[in-house]
Amino acid sequence: MVKRKFSSDTDSPATSSVASVQCCEDAKDDLGVKFRRINSALGRLHEHVSPKFTSKEREQFGIQNQYGGITGTLTPSSLYRITTLLQGDVVPGAKFKRRFDDEECKLPWDFTLKAKESVFCDIGSGTGRPVFYLACADIKASIGFDIDPMQVFNSRYGKEYLIKRNAPINSPLGFFHANVQHIVSLFPVTHAFAFLGYPDIIDSTVHLVATTSSIKVFIAIVLHEKELRETGILEEDIDGKIIILPGVQMPGGNSYSAFLIPMTKRRCRIVAKKLKRKPIPKGARIIFKDALDSCLIAEHEVEDTPVRTRQSARLSTLIK
C-alpha cells in the first residue's frame, strides 16, 4: 500500500507539487501490480464456456447462427488501461469517437471513479476478473452477476481463493446469479461494464444501463460496433464525449475496442426512446439490491471467517 506523502512547512510549492505527482504515479503503478497479482493467483481458475443454446433460447436472446457458446475476459493490462481512463487520466492510444482539436482525451471529473463512492458492476461477469481487479481500487464496492450459474460458482470460489491468500483487495465485492433481461434497475451502480455479444442482450443491457439513474459511465466491449450503434447509445453529446480505446486484448490475442460512454441525460433519453424493453415475465423480476443481499447471505453461510464477516457487513451496509 502506497502512503500519501505530505510536504513539510519548509517545502517549496514546486517541491510539494513534484512529490504529490510522484505519489500519484506510484499509486497507479501499484494498482497495475495488483492486477497482475490477481491474474496470476486466478491462473488455474476454470472459465466455463456457456454451452450452445436451445432453439427457444436462441430465439429469446436473438442469437444467430454465427454465435455459439460465448466467453470473454480481458488481460490485466487491458483492464488497467480502462481503469486508468476511469480515474480521469490520459492513456496512449485512447481517442474521442469524434475528433476535438487540441483537447486531451480523458473523462471529465464528474464521470470518473471516486474513492469510497463509486460502485462497479460487471454485467455477465464470468469468472469475475474485472470485478476482482476493480476491487483492488479504493471504491465503495465491486459487483458481478451472470446468467450461467457455473460462472457464478467459479467466481465465488475465486473470491474465497483470493481472500484466503491475502490478495490485494481493498473494496468489498460480491457475485450473484441473474438474467440481465429480468433486472429492474442496477441502482446504486455508478460504472457498468459488459463484454457484449448477442443482439437482444445488447439491447436489454443498454436499455437497463440507460434507465438506471445512478450510472455515470458504461464500458462496453463489443464484437460488432454496428449492433451497439443501433441502440442509440453512441450518439454524440458535447457534455459527455465517448472515448474509444482500441487494442484491448483477450489472453488468446484477440483484440477489441472498448467504448467508455458517459451516460448523460440526453444520451439516456435517446436510448429510452429508441429501445423498448420486453416485458419481464411474471415472477421473474429481480431487484438488484435484493439479489445482492441474498447472494451475500448465501455466501456468509458457506464459511464464517473474520475476513468474510467484514466483507459481508460492508456490502450489506451499502445495499440497505
N, C-alpha and C positions, 0 to 999 in steps of 0.2 A: 504494500500500500504506500503510495507516494504522499508524504505530508506536505501541506502548504508551507511555503517559506515566507516569513514575514520580515520585512526590512527593519533595520533599527532606525532610531531617530536621526542617526548621523548619515544614513544612506542618501545619496543624491537621487532626484527623480529619475534620472536616466538609469542609474544602477538598480533602483527598485523596479522599474519597468522591465529591464532585461531579466531580472530574477523571476518576475511574475510570468513572463513569456516562457522562460526556460522550464518553470514548474509545470505550466500548462502542457508544453510539449512532452515532458517526462510522463505526465499522466496519460496522454494519448498513446505514447509508446507502451506504457504499462497495460493499457486496455488491449492492444494488439497481442501482447504476450499472453494475456489471459485467454483470449480467443483461441490461440494455438494450443494452450494447455487443455482447454475444454475439448477441443477437437481430438487431441491425442488421447485423452482419457476415454473418449467415446469411440475410439477406433474400431473396437470389436462389436459395437452395438449393431445388431441386425436391423437393416432397413427393409421392412416388409413392403413388397410391391403390391399395390391393390390389384386384385385379380380382374380379368376381363368380366364385364358386366352382362347380366341377362338382357334379353331384348327389351323387357319392360324398363329396366334401369337405364339402358342406353337411350330410350325414348324420353325418360324423365329428365336425364341430365343433358340431353342434346348431344350425345356422343356419336360422332360419325365414324365411318369405317377406319379412318386413319388413326383413331385413338384406340389404344389397348389399355393395359394397366398403366398407371401413372405414378411416378415418383419424382421427387425433385429436392435436392439440397445443394447449397452453395458452399464454396470453400470459405474457410475462416477469413482469408484475405479479402474476399469479395464482400462478406458481411461487415468487415472492418471498414472498408471504403464507404459502404452505405451508412454505417453508424457515424462515421466522421462527417458525412454530409448532414445527417440528422442533428449533429451537435453544432451545426452552423458554420462549419469550416469548409475551405476550398479543397477539392480533390482533383488531381490531374486527370484529364480526360472527360470530366463531367461537363455538360453543356446544357444551356437552356433549350427547350424544344423549339422556341422561336428566338432568333438572334437579337440580342440587345447590345448596342455598341458600348464598349468601354465599361462594362459592368461585371463585377466579379460574380461567378456562378456559385451562389450559395443561398441557403434558405434564410428568409427573414427571421429575426429573433422570435417572433410570436409563434412560429411553426416548429421551432427546434425542441429537442428533448430537454426537459427540466429536471434537475435533481430533486428527488423526493416527491415529484408531482406527476411525471409522465407515466402512462400505463401502456405497455407494448403488448400487442396481440398478434400471433401468427395464425392466420385462418387456413386450416389444413396443415397442421404443424408437423406431421410425420414423426420422425424420431426426436424432434424438438430442438434441433441445434440452434436456430435463430433465437428461440426462447432462452436457451442456456447462455448464448453469447450476450444478449441484451441484459440478462440478469447479472452480468459482470459489471454493468454500469450502475451508477447510484440513482436508480429510478424508483418509482413507487411500487411497481410490480411488472412482471413479465409472464404472459399467459399464452397458452396454446390450446387449440382443440382440433379434432379430426373426426371425419365420418367413419374411419376404419378403426374399430376397437383394438385391433392388434397394434396399430401405430400408437395409440394412447397407452396401451400396456407397455410397449417398448420405451416410450418417453418417460413414463413414471418410473420404470426400472432405471433409466438413465439418471433421473433425478436422485434416486436412492444411491446409486453408484457414486455420483459426484459428491453428495453430502458426506458419505462415509469416508471419502478420500480427501476431505477438506479442500474441495475445489474452490477457486477464487470467485464465489458467488456473493454479490453484495446486495441483491434485491430479492424479495420474496417471489416465488414462481409457482405455477400450478398448471395442470392439464386436465381436460375433460373430453368426453365423447359427445359429439353433436354433429348434426347436419346443418350446414350454413343456411340452407333453404328453410329451416324451421326456427331460426333465431329471430326474435322480435327486434332487438337492439343490442349493440355492442357497448353501450354505456357501462363503465366510465373510461373506455379505451380512448387514448389520445393519438396513438400511432399504430396503424394496422398494416400488416404485411401479408402478402399472398403470392404464392407461385401458382399461376393460373393456367388452366388447360382447356377444360370442357366449356363450350359456348354458353350453355344455360347456367353453369356455375359462375362463369364470368359475370353474367347479367345479375344473378342473385347476389353475388358478393359486392359488386359495385353499387347496387341499389341499397344494400344493407349499410355499407360504408357511408354513402351519401345521405342517408336518413338517420344516422347516429350523430347527434349534435356535438358530442364531445370530441369526435375525431378531427385532428388537425392536419395529419398527413397520411396518405395512403401510398404504401410502397408496393408496386406491382411488378412482378416478373412474369412476362407472358411469352407464349410460344409464337403467337401471331398478333402483331400490333393492331392489325385491322379490326380484330374482334373487340379489342379494348376501345378503339376509336369509335366504334359504332354505338357504344354506350353513352357517348357524350361527355365522358369524364376528361377527355383530352382537349376539350375546348379551352382556348387561351383566356387567361384573366390576368390583367396587369397587377392585380393585388396579390396574386399567388402564382408565380411563374413556375411551370413544370420543368423539372431537372431530369435529364436523361443521363444515365451512367452506363455506357457500353462496356462490354468485356467482362461482365460478371460471369463467373465460371462455376460449373459443377466439377466435382472431383475427377470425372472421366474426361474433362476437357471441353465439353460442350459449352458454348458461350452464348449469353443472352444480354438483353438490355434491361436495366432497372429503371422504372419510372417513379420519381418522387413527386407526388401530386398533392399540393396544398389544397385542402378541402374548403375553399372559400364558399360564401353563401351563394354567390352566382353560380359556381360550378355545381353545387349541390342541387340548386333549383333546376338546372339544365338536365341533370341525370334523372331527378324525380319526375320531370315532365316527359322524358324520353322513354324511360323504362317503367313498365307496370309489373309489379311483383305478383307472382302467382299466389293464390290463397293458401295459407298454411293449413294442412289437414287438421281436422278436429282432434284435439287431444295431443297434438304433436308440437304445439307452441313451446318454445324454450326461452325462458328468461335468463339472460346471460349471467346475472349475479347469482340467481338461484342455482344454476347449473354448476357454477364455480364453487359455490358454498358446499353443495352436495359432494362434489369431487374432493374437496379438502377434508370433509368429514370421513369419506371412504378411505382416503389416504391415511388419515390420522389413525384409523382402526387397524391398518396393516402393521404399523410398527410405531411404538410410542417412545421416541428418544428425545432428549433435551433439544437437539437441533430441530427435529421435526415439529415439536411443540411450538418453538419460536416461529418457524416458518408459517405454520397454520394460523397461529394467533395474529401475525402481522397481516396476512391476507384477509382473514376474517374481519379484521378492523376496517380494511379497505372497502369491503363489499357491503357493509351494514348501511 
